[in-house]
Amino acid sequence: MPQGHAQLARRFPEIRWLPYDEATRRAAIGACDAWLGLGGSPFQCAVSRWFVDHLEAERRACAAARKPMYFLGVGGQDPAAYALPEIRAVCTQAEKIWTRDAATADTLARELPGARVAAAADLSHLFFEANPPPAAVPGRLTAVLNFDYAGWPALEAALGALDAVPARERVWLAQESRPLPGAEQWLYGQMPAGPQARWRLQIADTGEPALPAVLARWPSGEWLLTSRFHATLAGAWAGSRIVVIATNDKLRAVAREFGCPMLAPEAEPAGFAAALRESEPVARPPLVRAAGLARQACHEWATAVGLAAG
């Protein structure tokens, strides 16, 4: 089992973890009562075709074994994915799709009128409601940035512009524990020595078995600049003043849903600092409502597969 999978197995021992080979996947589908695509952004193709090909293989196996498919708490990442015949076939075959944002539900309803879709919310809201992240620390600026295997040409200029934010502490938070190209640790390594010295690198997940222990060390800041979906949600629950760098559909959707200012990666660098200074914390009621929508979607799925009363 790869190292990352081994860590997940230690963190979630109640799950039976299987190898990814085709024979094992087909056997698991043959033995299951229902197939569930849980969380994440399955409707994407801009970075890689891997997810599309994976879903098509799963769809064919479910059709052959006559097993129902469901998606729970899922979203889209790029518009081109919805035009792919594989994605259209998966969505049409699914018994029900509960999305993690209204934007994905609206897009699916428009692009695939035959799909059975309900707008819900990301399942992480349930975790954040039960395990609130540390409250935003006054005077701290936290950045959580990822550009999906690409660099950020504006990095150095943006760092200079962020000096205008009156922060006493600057934390460069790595949500991704691996130094993947375009991710937080890689970007930190691209910084010139001067700007890098003004930021403290912190890796969020250092392998603790319990996920709440990871969140307990989350360095919530008064200001949060991020291009990460779940970092945006963590910041919203923490009470941070958030600015989203909108690199894809899922980030645009979460920014609109919670009223966070958003800028394109190629925006004028001074705009990032200005937006942070003008931003406000997310109001509590929309977060509570999102947790309720996620809870309701889980209940509806459990009812549909016979795990809960109707």
PyMOL commands that set and color helices and strands:
alter all, ss='L'
color gray80, all
select helices_A, chain A and resi 3-11+22-31+50-65+79-83+85-93+102-111+124-130+155-162+184-190+193-197+211-216+229-238+249-258+269-278+284-304
alter helices_A, ss='H'
color red, helices_A
select strands_A, chain A and resi 35-38+69-74+96-99+117-119+137-144+169-174+200-203+221-226+241-245+262-263
alter strands_A, ss='S'
color yellow, strands_A
deselect
rebuild
show_as cartoon
